[in-house]
Amino acid sequence: LIDCKETYNEFIKKRSDGIGAKFDGQQIKALKAIIAYVKAQQKDKEAPVKVSLEHIFNSWEKLDDYTKSKTTLSQINQNIQNIIITLRNPQLNGKQKQQSANESFFGELLEGNS
């Protein structure tokens, strides 16, 4: 949980000129749900969830504008399935050019079905 909190905090700092993430009870609960969902989707159940989260956050700009604007953990939790689907299948978001890198990563790390 701590590694994933740090990963999310770094993601927020990059998007907000150094302002860190706010963690309250609702956000921690959402982070735990995100971790559980992502771990359940991983092919390699022993792989650290942090690696998947880092890839999701590093690929954030490849999402549509609406989804990109939803950056609290509770918002990400509400959209995590669509986020992973979009990153695995960029053509669903009209971004076919990025398909190969994301499809390769998520194809190797995450299950194809959810």
C-alpha positions as CSV (number, residue, x, y, z in Angstrom):
1,L,0.0,0.0,0.0
2,I,2.8,2.4,0.9
3,D,4.6,1.9,-2.5
4,C,1.3,2.5,-4.3
5,K,0.6,5.6,-2.3
6,E,4.1,6.9,-3.2
7,T,3.5,6.1,-6.9
8,Y,0.2,7.9,-6.9
9,N,1.7,10.9,-5.0
10,E,4.4,11.2,-7.6
11,F,1.8,11.1,-10.4
12,I,-0.1,13.9,-8.7
13,K,3.0,16.0,-8.1
14,K,3.9,15.8,-11.8
15,R,0.5,17.0,-12.8
16,S,0.2,19.7,-10.2
17,D,3.5,21.5,-10.2
18,G,4.7,19.7,-7.1
19,I,1.6,19.7,-5.0
20,G,1.2,16.4,-3.3
21,A,-1.9,14.2,-3.1
22,K,-4.4,14.4,-0.4
23,F,-5.0,11.1,1.4
24,D,-8.1,10.8,3.5
25,G,-10.2,7.7,4.4
26,Q,-12.2,7.8,1.2
27,Q,-9.0,8.0,-0.9
28,I,-7.2,5.2,0.9
29,K,-10.3,3.0,0.5
30,A,-10.3,3.8,-3.2
31,L,-6.6,3.0,-3.5
32,K,-7.1,-0.4,-1.8
33,A,-9.9,-1.1,-4.3
34,I,-7.7,-0.1,-7.3
35,I,-4.9,-2.3,-6.0
36,A,-7.2,-5.3,-5.6
37,Y,-8.7,-4.8,-9.1
38,V,-5.4,-4.3,-10.9
39,K,-3.9,-7.3,-9.0
40,A,-6.8,-9.4,-10.1
41,Q,-6.2,-8.4,-13.7
42,Q,-2.5,-9.2,-13.7
43,K,-1.4,-12.4,-15.4
44,D,1.5,-12.7,-13.1
45,K,-0.1,-12.6,-9.7
46,E,3.3,-12.2,-8.0
47,A,4.2,-9.1,-10.0
48,P,4.1,-6.0,-7.9
49,V,1.0,-3.9,-8.5
50,K,3.2,-0.8,-8.3
51,V,4.6,-1.7,-11.7
52,S,1.1,-1.7,-13.3
53,L,0.1,1.5,-11.5
54,E,3.3,3.2,-12.7
55,H,2.5,2.2,-16.3
56,I,-1.1,3.4,-16.0
57,F,0.1,6.8,-14.6
58,N,2.9,7.1,-17.1
59,S,0.3,6.4,-19.9
60,W,-2.2,8.9,-18.5
61,E,-1.9,11.4,-21.3
62,K,-3.1,8.7,-23.7
63,L,-6.5,8.7,-22.2
64,D,-9.4,10.9,-23.4
65,D,-9.6,14.4,-21.9
66,Y,-12.6,13.6,-19.7
67,T,-10.8,10.7,-18.1
68,K,-7.5,12.5,-17.8
69,S,-9.3,15.2,-15.7
70,K,-10.4,12.6,-13.1
71,T,-7.3,12.2,-11.0
72,T,-8.5,11.6,-7.4
73,L,-8.2,8.0,-6.3
74,S,-12.0,7.7,-5.9
75,Q,-12.5,8.9,-9.5
76,I,-9.7,6.6,-10.8
77,N,-11.4,3.7,-8.9
78,Q,-14.7,4.5,-10.6
79,N,-13.0,4.4,-14.0
80,I,-10.2,1.8,-13.6
81,Q,-11.8,-0.8,-15.8
82,N,-12.3,1.7,-18.6
83,I,-8.8,3.1,-18.1
84,I,-7.2,-0.3,-18.5
85,I,-9.4,-1.2,-21.5
86,T,-8.5,2.1,-23.2
87,L,-4.8,1.6,-22.5
88,R,-4.9,-2.0,-23.8
89,N,-7.0,-1.0,-26.8
90,P,-6.1,2.5,-27.8
91,Q,-8.3,2.2,-31.0
92,L,-11.3,2.4,-28.7
93,N,-10.1,5.9,-27.8
94,G,-9.1,6.8,-31.4
95,K,-5.4,6.6,-30.6
96,Q,-4.3,3.7,-32.7
97,K,-0.7,4.9,-32.9
98,Q,0.0,4.1,-29.3
99,Q,-1.5,0.6,-29.4
100,S,1.7,-1.4,-29.8
101,A,3.5,-0.2,-26.6
102,N,0.4,-0.3,-24.4
103,E,-1.0,-3.5,-25.8
104,S,2.4,-5.2,-25.3
105,F,2.7,-4.0,-21.7
106,F,-0.8,-4.8,-20.7
107,G,-1.0,-7.9,-22.8
108,E,2.0,-9.3,-20.8
109,L,1.0,-8.0,-17.4
110,L,-2.8,-7.9,-17.3
111,E,-5.4,-10.5,-18.3
112,G,-7.3,-9.8,-21.5
113,N,-10.7,-10.3,-19.8
114,S,-12.0,-8.5,-16.8
